[in-house]
Amino acid sequence: MDVSPSAMVDRVLQMRQAEVNQEVQVRVLKEAMDTQKSTVAALIAGVTGDMPLATSGEVGTRVNTRA
């Protein structure tokens, strides 16, 4: 099997470019996931917290529940 040096070099360069493309895609994905993580954390922090019981009426004076 006769393989030319230029074909081999071309193939190596293609493989390296594919690796670089894959690394970029993984970094973009990780950045998007980090952004989503911080957004969800902010939303959850806004929803949770002290929710006092109602002081009057039939509903909410005995059990503290959230939807």
HTML snippet that shows the backbone in 3Dmol.js (N, CA, C, O; Angstrom):
<script src="https://3Dmol.org/build/3Dmol-min.js"></script>
<div id="view" style="width:600px;height:400px;position:relative"></div>
<script>
const pdb = `
ATOM      1  N   MET A   1       0.851  -1.166   0.000  1.00  0.00           N
ATOM      2  CA  MET A   1       0.000   0.000   0.000  1.00  0.00           C
ATOM      3  C   MET A   1       0.897   1.229   0.000  1.00  0.00           C
ATOM      4  O   MET A   1       1.699   1.435   0.911  1.00  0.00           O
ATOM      5  N   ASP A   2       0.746   2.025  -1.023  1.00  0.00           N
ATOM      6  CA  ASP A   2       1.593   3.203  -1.187  1.00  0.00           C
ATOM      7  C   ASP A   2       0.794   4.451  -0.800  1.00  0.00           C
ATOM      8  O   ASP A   2      -0.205   4.778  -1.441  1.00  0.00           O
ATOM      9  N   VAL A   3       1.234   5.134   0.236  1.00  0.00           N
ATOM     10  CA  VAL A   3       0.552   6.340   0.709  1.00  0.00           C
ATOM     11  C   VAL A   3       1.485   7.517   0.484  1.00  0.00           C
ATOM     12  O   VAL A   3       2.643   7.499   0.903  1.00  0.00           O
ATOM     13  N   SER A   4       0.974   8.522  -0.170  1.00  0.00           N
ATOM     14  CA  SER A   4       1.819   9.688  -0.432  1.00  0.00           C
ATOM     15  C   SER A   4       1.945  10.543   0.834  1.00  0.00           C
ATOM     16  O   SER A   4       0.996  10.634   1.612  1.00  0.00           O
ATOM     17  N   PRO A   5       3.083  11.155   1.039  1.00  0.00           N
ATOM     18  CA  PRO A   5       3.283  12.005   2.220  1.00  0.00           C
ATOM     19  C   PRO A   5       2.305  13.182   2.259  1.00  0.00           C
ATOM     20  O   PRO A   5       1.835  13.561   3.332  1.00  0.00           O
ATOM     21  N   SER A   6       2.001  13.751   1.111  1.00  0.00           N
ATOM     22  CA  SER A   6       1.087  14.898   1.117  1.00  0.00           C
ATOM     23  C   SER A   6      -0.327  14.479   1.523  1.00  0.00           C
ATOM     24  O   SER A   6      -1.028  15.235   2.196  1.00  0.00           O
ATOM     25  N   ALA A   7      -0.747  13.283   1.119  1.00  0.00           N
ATOM     26  CA  ALA A   7      -2.067  12.794   1.523  1.00  0.00           C
ATOM     27  C   ALA A   7      -2.106  12.537   3.028  1.00  0.00           C
ATOM     28  O   ALA A   7      -3.108  12.813   3.687  1.00  0.00           O
ATOM     29  N   MET A   8      -1.015  12.012   3.559  1.00  0.00           N
ATOM     30  CA  MET A   8      -0.946  11.745   4.988  1.00  0.00           C
ATOM     31  C   MET A   8      -0.970  13.053   5.785  1.00  0.00           C
ATOM     32  O   MET A   8      -1.666  13.161   6.794  1.00  0.00           O
ATOM     33  N   VAL A   9      -0.212  14.029   5.327  1.00  0.00           N
ATOM     34  CA  VAL A   9      -0.190  15.333   6.003  1.00  0.00           C
ATOM     35  C   VAL A   9      -1.573  15.975   5.943  1.00  0.00           C
ATOM     36  O   VAL A   9      -2.029  16.557   6.927  1.00  0.00           O
ATOM     37  N   ASP A  10      -2.232  15.875   4.811  1.00  0.00           N
ATOM     38  CA  ASP A  10      -3.576  16.443   4.652  1.00  0.00           C
ATOM     39  C   ASP A  10      -4.550  15.784   5.625  1.00  0.00           C
ATOM     40  O   ASP A  10      -5.370  16.458   6.249  1.00  0.00           O
ATOM     41  N   ARG A  11      -4.453  14.477   5.745  1.00  0.00           N
ATOM     42  CA  ARG A  11      -5.343  13.748   6.659  1.00  0.00           C
ATOM     43  C   ARG A  11      -5.093  14.143   8.116  1.00  0.00           C
ATOM     44  O   ARG A  11      -6.040  14.308   8.885  1.00  0.00           O
ATOM     45  N   VAL A  12      -3.837  14.293   8.490  1.00  0.00           N
ATOM     46  CA  VAL A  12      -3.512  14.706   9.864  1.00  0.00           C
ATOM     47  C   VAL A  12      -4.070  16.102  10.139  1.00  0.00           C
ATOM     48  O   VAL A  12      -4.626  16.351  11.208  1.00  0.00           O
ATOM     49  N   LEU A  13      -3.923  17.006   9.177  1.00  0.00           N
ATOM     50  CA  LEU A  13      -4.454  18.362   9.350  1.00  0.00           C
ATOM     51  C   LEU A  13      -5.976  18.362   9.460  1.00  0.00           C
ATOM     52  O   LEU A  13      -6.542  19.129  10.239  1.00  0.00           O
ATOM     53  N   GLN A  14      -6.633  17.517   8.692  1.00  0.00           N
ATOM     54  CA  GLN A  14      -8.090  17.410   8.783  1.00  0.00           C
ATOM     55  C   GLN A  14      -8.516  16.899  10.150  1.00  0.00           C
ATOM     56  O   GLN A  14      -9.492  17.385  10.722  1.00  0.00           O
ATOM     57  N   MET A  15      -7.793  15.929  10.671  1.00  0.00           N
ATOM     58  CA  MET A  15      -8.116  15.386  11.992  1.00  0.00           C
ATOM     59  C   MET A  15      -7.916  16.439  13.079  1.00  0.00           C
ATOM     60  O   MET A  15      -8.732  16.553  13.994  1.00  0.00           O
ATOM     61  N   ARG A  16      -6.844  17.199  12.982  1.00  0.00           N
ATOM     62  CA  ARG A  16      -6.601  18.257  13.977  1.00  0.00           C
ATOM     63  C   ARG A  16      -7.689  19.327  13.913  1.00  0.00           C
ATOM     64  O   ARG A  16      -8.142  19.817  14.947  1.00  0.00           O
ATOM     65  N   GLN A  17      -8.108  19.688  12.698  1.00  0.00           N
ATOM     66  CA  GLN A  17      -9.167  20.683  12.553  1.00  0.00           C
ATOM     67  C   GLN A  17     -10.476  20.162  13.137  1.00  0.00           C
ATOM     68  O   GLN A  17     -11.223  20.911  13.765  1.00  0.00           O
ATOM     69  N   ALA A  18     -10.746  18.889  12.932  1.00  0.00           N
ATOM     70  CA  ALA A  18     -11.954  18.286  13.503  1.00  0.00           C
ATOM     71  C   ALA A  18     -11.898  18.317  15.032  1.00  0.00           C
ATOM     72  O   ALA A  18     -12.910  18.577  15.683  1.00  0.00           O
ATOM     73  N   GLU A  19     -10.727  18.055  15.604  1.00  0.00           N
ATOM     74  CA  GLU A  19     -10.569  18.101  17.059  1.00  0.00           C
ATOM     75  C   GLU A  19     -10.792  19.505  17.587  1.00  0.00           C
ATOM     76  O   GLU A  19     -11.440  19.685  18.618  1.00  0.00           O
ATOM     77  N   VAL A  20     -10.261  20.503  16.893  1.00  0.00           N
ATOM     78  CA  VAL A  20     -10.444  21.896  17.309  1.00  0.00           C
ATOM     79  C   VAL A  20     -11.924  22.270  17.237  1.00  0.00           C
ATOM     80  O   VAL A  20     -12.446  22.912  18.148  1.00  0.00           O
ATOM     81  N   ASN A  21     -12.595  21.875  16.167  1.00  0.00           N
ATOM     82  CA  ASN A  21     -14.025  22.165  16.031  1.00  0.00           C
ATOM     83  C   ASN A  21     -14.819  21.532  17.170  1.00  0.00           C
ATOM     84  O   ASN A  21     -15.732  22.149  17.719  1.00  0.00           O
ATOM     85  N   GLN A  22     -14.469  20.314  17.515  1.00  0.00           N
ATOM     86  CA  GLN A  22     -15.166  19.626  18.590  1.00  0.00           C
ATOM     87  C   GLN A  22     -14.920  20.319  19.932  1.00  0.00           C
ATOM     88  O   GLN A  22     -15.847  20.459  20.730  1.00  0.00           O
ATOM     89  N   GLU A  23     -13.698  20.747  20.187  1.00  0.00           N
ATOM     90  CA  GLU A  23     -13.390  21.459  21.428  1.00  0.00           C
ATOM     91  C   GLU A  23     -14.184  22.756  21.527  1.00  0.00           C
ATOM     92  O   GLU A  23     -14.683  23.100  22.598  1.00  0.00           O
ATOM     93  N   VAL A  24     -14.301  23.468  20.430  1.00  0.00           N
ATOM     94  CA  VAL A  24     -15.071  24.720  20.422  1.00  0.00           C
ATOM     95  C   VAL A  24     -16.535  24.430  20.718  1.00  0.00           C
ATOM     96  O   VAL A  24     -17.158  25.150  21.498  1.00  0.00           O
ATOM     97  N   GLN A  25     -17.091  23.399  20.115  1.00  0.00           N
ATOM     98  CA  GLN A  25     -18.484  23.052  20.354  1.00  0.00           C
ATOM     99  C   GLN A  25     -18.725  22.683  21.812  1.00  0.00           C
ATOM    100  O   GLN A  25     -19.744  23.063  22.389  1.00  0.00           O
ATOM    101  N   VAL A  26     -17.796  21.949  22.409  1.00  0.00           N
ATOM    102  CA  VAL A  26     -17.939  21.566  23.813  1.00  0.00           C
ATOM    103  C   VAL A  26     -17.870  22.797  24.714  1.00  0.00           C
ATOM    104  O   VAL A  26     -18.631  22.903  25.676  1.00  0.00           O
ATOM    105  N   ARG A  27     -16.975  23.715  24.414  1.00  0.00           N
ATOM    106  CA  ARG A  27     -16.874  24.935  25.224  1.00  0.00           C
ATOM    107  C   ARG A  27     -18.130  25.784  25.120  1.00  0.00           C
ATOM    108  O   ARG A  27     -18.587  26.337  26.120  1.00  0.00           O
ATOM    109  N   VAL A  28     -18.689  25.895  23.932  1.00  0.00           N
ATOM    110  CA  VAL A  28     -19.934  26.656  23.750  1.00  0.00           C
ATOM    111  C   VAL A  28     -21.064  25.984  24.514  1.00  0.00           C
ATOM    112  O   VAL A  28     -21.860  26.662  25.163  1.00  0.00           O
ATOM    113  N   LEU A  29     -21.142  24.658  24.446  1.00  0.00           N
ATOM    114  CA  LEU A  29     -22.168  23.924  25.177  1.00  0.00           C
ATOM    115  C   LEU A  29     -22.032  24.131  26.679  1.00  0.00           C
ATOM    116  O   LEU A  29     -23.026  24.358  27.369  1.00  0.00           O
ATOM    117  N   LYS A  30     -20.801  24.052  27.189  1.00  0.00           N
ATOM    118  CA  LYS A  30     -20.585  24.267  28.626  1.00  0.00           C
ATOM    119  C   LYS A  30     -20.974  25.677  29.043  1.00  0.00           C
ATOM    120  O   LYS A  30     -21.561  25.869  30.108  1.00  0.00           O
ATOM    121  N   GLU A  31     -20.654  26.660  28.215  1.00  0.00           N
ATOM    122  CA  GLU A  31     -21.017  28.042  28.526  1.00  0.00           C
ATOM    123  C   GLU A  31     -22.535  28.209  28.544  1.00  0.00           C
ATOM    124  O   GLU A  31     -23.074  28.892  29.414  1.00  0.00           O
ATOM    125  N   ALA A  32     -23.215  27.597  27.599  1.00  0.00           N
ATOM    126  CA  ALA A  32     -24.681  27.668  27.569  1.00  0.00           C
ATOM    127  C   ALA A  32     -25.282  26.999  28.799  1.00  0.00           C
ATOM    128  O   ALA A  32     -26.249  27.503  29.371  1.00  0.00           O
ATOM    129  N   MET A  33     -24.717  25.871  29.205  1.00  0.00           N
ATOM    130  CA  MET A  33     -25.216  25.179  30.389  1.00  0.00           C
ATOM    131  C   MET A  33     -24.966  25.998  31.654  1.00  0.00           C
ATOM    132  O   MET A  33     -25.819  26.037  32.540  1.00  0.00           O
ATOM    133  N   ASP A  34     -23.810  26.651  31.748  1.00  0.00           N
ATOM    134  CA  ASP A  34     -23.531  27.505  32.900  1.00  0.00           C
ATOM    135  C   ASP A  34     -24.501  28.678  32.956  1.00  0.00           C
ATOM    136  O   ASP A  34     -24.954  29.061  34.034  1.00  0.00           O
ATOM    137  N   THR A  35     -24.818  29.244  31.802  1.00  0.00           N
ATOM    138  CA  THR A  35     -25.774  30.353  31.744  1.00  0.00           C
ATOM    139  C   THR A  35     -27.147  29.885  32.209  1.00  0.00           C
ATOM    140  O   THR A  35     -27.808  30.572  32.989  1.00  0.00           O
ATOM    141  N   GLN A  36     -27.575  28.728  31.736  1.00  0.00           N
ATOM    142  CA  GLN A  36     -28.863  28.183  32.161  1.00  0.00           C
ATOM    143  C   GLN A  36     -28.865  27.892  33.655  1.00  0.00           C
ATOM    144  O   GLN A  36     -29.857  28.141  34.340  1.00  0.00           O
ATOM    145  N   LYS A  37     -27.763  27.370  34.153  1.00  0.00           N
ATOM    146  CA  LYS A  37     -27.659  27.051  35.579  1.00  0.00           C
ATOM    147  C   LYS A  37     -27.831  28.302  36.432  1.00  0.00           C
ATOM    148  O   LYS A  37     -28.561  28.286  37.423  1.00  0.00           O
ATOM    149  N   SER A  38     -27.163  29.381  36.051  1.00  0.00           N
ATOM    150  CA  SER A  38     -27.271  30.611  36.837  1.00  0.00           C
ATOM    151  C   SER A  38     -28.664  31.229  36.711  1.00  0.00           C
ATOM    152  O   SER A  38     -29.176  31.806  37.669  1.00  0.00           O
ATOM    153  N   THR A  39     -29.272  31.109  35.542  1.00  0.00           N
ATOM    154  CA  THR A  39     -30.628  31.634  35.354  1.00  0.00           C
ATOM    155  C   THR A  39     -31.628  30.872  36.212  1.00  0.00           C
ATOM    156  O   THR A  39     -32.487  31.472  36.857  1.00  0.00           O
ATOM    157  N   VAL A  40     -31.513  29.550  36.217  1.00  0.00           N
ATOM    158  CA  VAL A  40     -32.420  28.733  37.029  1.00  0.00           C
ATOM    159  C   VAL A  40     -32.196  29.012  38.509  1.00  0.00           C
ATOM    160  O   VAL A  40     -33.157  29.087  39.275  1.00  0.00           O
ATOM    161  N   ALA A  41     -30.952  29.165  38.916  1.00  0.00           N
ATOM    162  CA  ALA A  41     -30.664  29.461  40.325  1.00  0.00           C
ATOM    163  C   ALA A  41     -31.288  30.790  40.735  1.00  0.00           C
ATOM    164  O   ALA A  41     -31.821  30.919  41.837  1.00  0.00           O
ATOM    165  N   ALA A  42     -31.219  31.778  39.843  1.00  0.00           N
ATOM    166  CA  ALA A  42     -31.826  33.075  40.146  1.00  0.00           C
ATOM    167  C   ALA A  42     -33.346  32.968  40.238  1.00  0.00           C
ATOM    168  O   ALA A  42     -33.963  33.581  41.109  1.00  0.00           O
ATOM    169  N   LEU A  43     -33.944  32.191  39.343  1.00  0.00           N
ATOM    170  CA  LEU A  43     -35.396  32.008  39.395  1.00  0.00           C
ATOM    171  C   LEU A  43     -35.831  31.296  40.668  1.00  0.00           C
ATOM    172  O   LEU A  43     -36.817  31.679  41.298  1.00  0.00           O
ATOM    173  N   ILE A  44     -35.093  30.261  41.042  1.00  0.00           N
ATOM    174  CA  ILE A  44     -35.436  29.519  42.257  1.00  0.00           C
ATOM    175  C   ILE A  44     -35.243  30.402  43.484  1.00  0.00           C
ATOM    176  O   ILE A  44     -36.053  30.361  44.410  1.00  0.00           O
ATOM    177  N   ALA A  45     -34.181  31.196  43.498  1.00  0.00           N
ATOM    178  CA  ALA A  45     -33.950  32.092  44.631  1.00  0.00           C
ATOM    179  C   ALA A  45     -35.064  33.117  44.754  1.00  0.00           C
ATOM    180  O   ALA A  45     -35.422  33.516  45.862  1.00  0.00           O
ATOM    181  N   GLY A  46     -35.613  33.544  43.627  1.00  0.00           N
ATOM    182  CA  GLY A  46     -36.712  34.502  43.659  1.00  0.00           C
ATOM    183  C   GLY A  46     -38.011  33.905  44.164  1.00  0.00           C
ATOM    184  O   GLY A  46     -38.848  34.616  44.722  1.00  0.00           O
ATOM    185  N   VAL A  47     -38.188  32.607  43.975  1.00  0.00           N
ATOM    186  CA  VAL A  47     -39.426  31.947  44.381  1.00  0.00           C
ATOM    187  C   VAL A  47     -39.365  31.509  45.832  1.00  0.00           C
ATOM    188  O   VAL A  47     -40.356  31.614  46.554  1.00  0.00           O
ATOM    189  N   THR A  48     -38.221  31.023  46.263  1.00  0.00           N
ATOM    190  CA  THR A  48     -38.105  30.523  47.628  1.00  0.00           C
ATOM    191  C   THR A  48     -37.867  31.682  48.587  1.00  0.00           C
ATOM    192  O   THR A  48     -37.651  32.823  48.177  1.00  0.00           O
ATOM    193  N   GLY A  49     -37.911  31.374  49.810  1.00  0.00           N
ATOM    194  CA  GLY A  49     -37.684  32.384  50.834  1.00  0.00           C
ATOM    195  C   GLY A  49     -38.715  32.219  51.926  1.00  0.00           C
ATOM    196  O   GLY A  49     -39.476  31.252  51.934  1.00  0.00           O
ATOM    197  N   ASP A  50     -38.739  33.157  52.842  1.00  0.00           N
ATOM    198  CA  ASP A  50     -39.714  33.097  53.924  1.00  0.00           C
ATOM    199  C   ASP A  50     -41.097  33.421  53.392  1.00  0.00           C
ATOM    200  O   ASP A  50     -41.329  34.467  52.785  1.00  0.00           O
ATOM    201  N   MET A  51     -41.985  32.511  53.633  1.00  0.00           N
ATOM    202  CA  MET A  51     -43.369  32.717  53.248  1.00  0.00           C
ATOM    203  C   MET A  51     -44.203  32.610  54.522  1.00  0.00           C
ATOM    204  O   MET A  51     -44.527  31.506  54.959  1.00  0.00           O
ATOM    205  N   PRO A  52     -44.547  33.730  55.110  1.00  0.00           N
ATOM    206  CA  PRO A  52     -45.268  33.684  56.382  1.00  0.00           C
ATOM    207  C   PRO A  52     -46.689  33.131  56.207  1.00  0.00           C
ATOM    208  O   PRO A  52     -47.298  33.226  55.141  1.00  0.00           O
ATOM    209  N   LEU A  53     -47.173  32.564  57.280  1.00  0.00           N
ATOM    210  CA  LEU A  53     -48.551  32.089  57.276  1.00  0.00           C
ATOM    211  C   LEU A  53     -49.504  33.278  57.233  1.00  0.00           C
ATOM    212  O   LEU A  53     -49.198  34.372  57.708  1.00  0.00           O
ATOM    213  N   ALA A  54     -50.659  33.024  56.650  1.00  0.00           N
ATOM    214  CA  ALA A  54     -51.693  34.062  56.653  1.00  0.00           C
ATOM    215  C   ALA A  54     -52.138  34.283  58.096  1.00  0.00           C
ATOM    216  O   ALA A  54     -52.134  33.354  58.903  1.00  0.00           O
ATOM    217  N   THR A  55     -52.514  35.492  58.407  1.00  0.00           N
ATOM    218  CA  THR A  55     -52.908  35.801  59.785  1.00  0.00           C
ATOM    219  C   THR A  55     -54.409  35.808  59.987  1.00  0.00           C
ATOM    220  O   THR A  55     -54.884  35.815  61.123  1.00  0.00           O
ATOM    221  N   SER A  56     -55.161  35.807  58.894  1.00  0.00           N
ATOM    222  CA  SER A  56     -56.614  35.791  59.041  1.00  0.00           C
ATOM    223  C   SER A  56     -57.240  34.990  57.913  1.00  0.00           C
ATOM    224  O   SER A  56     -56.620  34.769  56.873  1.00  0.00           O
ATOM    225  N   GLY A  57     -58.480  34.556  58.130  1.00  0.00           N
ATOM    226  CA  GLY A  57     -59.195  33.816  57.102  1.00  0.00           C
ATOM    227  C   GLY A  57     -59.104  32.320  57.302  1.00  0.00           C
ATOM    228  O   GLY A  57     -58.421  31.833  58.203  1.00  0.00           O
ATOM    229  N   GLU A  58     -59.808  31.602  56.441  1.00  0.00           N
ATOM    230  CA  GLU A  58     -59.890  30.146  56.543  1.00  0.00           C
ATOM    231  C   GLU A  58     -58.673  29.462  55.865  1.00  0.00           C
ATOM    232  O   GLU A  58     -58.284  28.363  56.260  1.00  0.00           O
ATOM    233  N   VAL A  59     -58.088  30.109  54.859  1.00  0.00           N
ATOM    234  CA  VAL A  59     -57.050  29.461  54.070  1.00  0.00           C
ATOM    235  C   VAL A  59     -55.678  30.044  54.421  1.00  0.00           C
ATOM    236  O   VAL A  59     -55.506  31.262  54.476  1.00  0.00           O
ATOM    237  N   GLY A  60     -54.712  29.163  54.656  1.00  0.00           N
ATOM    238  CA  GLY A  60     -53.329  29.593  54.843  1.00  0.00           C
ATOM    239  C   GLY A  60     -52.947  29.931  56.259  1.00  0.00           C
ATOM    240  O   GLY A  60     -51.849  30.438  56.492  1.00  0.00           O
ATOM    241  N   THR A  61     -53.801  29.672  57.197  1.00  0.00           N
ATOM    242  CA  THR A  61     -53.457  30.007  58.577  1.00  0.00           C
ATOM    243  C   THR A  61     -52.845  28.844  59.332  1.00  0.00           C
ATOM    244  O   THR A  61     -52.316  29.034  60.427  1.00  0.00           O
ATOM    245  N   ARG A  62     -52.906  27.639  58.769  1.00  0.00           N
ATOM    246  CA  ARG A  62     -52.394  26.479  59.485  1.00  0.00           C
ATOM    247  C   ARG A  62     -51.264  25.755  58.763  1.00  0.00           C
ATOM    248  O   ARG A  62     -50.384  25.182  59.406  1.00  0.00           O
ATOM    249  N   VAL A  63     -51.283  25.776  57.442  1.00  0.00           N
ATOM    250  CA  VAL A  63     -50.285  25.056  56.675  1.00  0.00           C
ATOM    251  C   VAL A  63     -49.640  26.028  55.686  1.00  0.00           C
ATOM    252  O   VAL A  63     -50.334  26.737  54.956  1.00  0.00           O
ATOM    253  N   ASN A  64     -48.334  26.051  55.671  1.00  0.00           N
ATOM    254  CA  ASN A  64     -47.598  26.925  54.741  1.00  0.00           C
ATOM    255  C   ASN A  64     -47.260  26.102  53.505  1.00  0.00           C
ATOM    256  O   ASN A  64     -46.368  25.254  53.556  1.00  0.00           O
ATOM    257  N   THR A  65     -47.950  26.335  52.404  1.00  0.00           N
ATOM    258  CA  THR A  65     -47.715  25.571  51.178  1.00  0.00           C
ATOM    259  C   THR A  65     -47.356  26.514  50.044  1.00  0.00           C
ATOM    260  O   THR A  65     -47.667  27.705  50.073  1.00  0.00           O
ATOM    261  N   ARG A  66     -46.690  25.946  49.039  1.00  0.00           N
ATOM    262  CA  ARG A  66     -46.330  26.696  47.836  1.00  0.00           C
ATOM    263  C   ARG A  66     -46.800  25.925  46.626  1.00  0.00           C
ATOM    264  O   ARG A  66     -46.855  24.695  46.641  1.00  0.00           O
ATOM    265  N   ALA A  67     -47.134  26.644  45.590  1.00  0.00           N
ATOM    266  CA  ALA A  67     -47.561  25.998  44.345  1.00  0.00           C
ATOM    267  C   ALA A  67     -46.360  25.646  43.521  1.00  0.00           C
ATOM    268  O   ALA A  67     -46.500  25.092  42.431  1.00  0.00           O
TER     269      ALA A  67
END
`;
const viewer = $3Dmol.createViewer("view");
viewer.addModel(pdb, "pdb");
viewer.setStyle({}, {cartoon: {color: "spectrum"}});
viewer.zoomTo();
viewer.render();
</script>
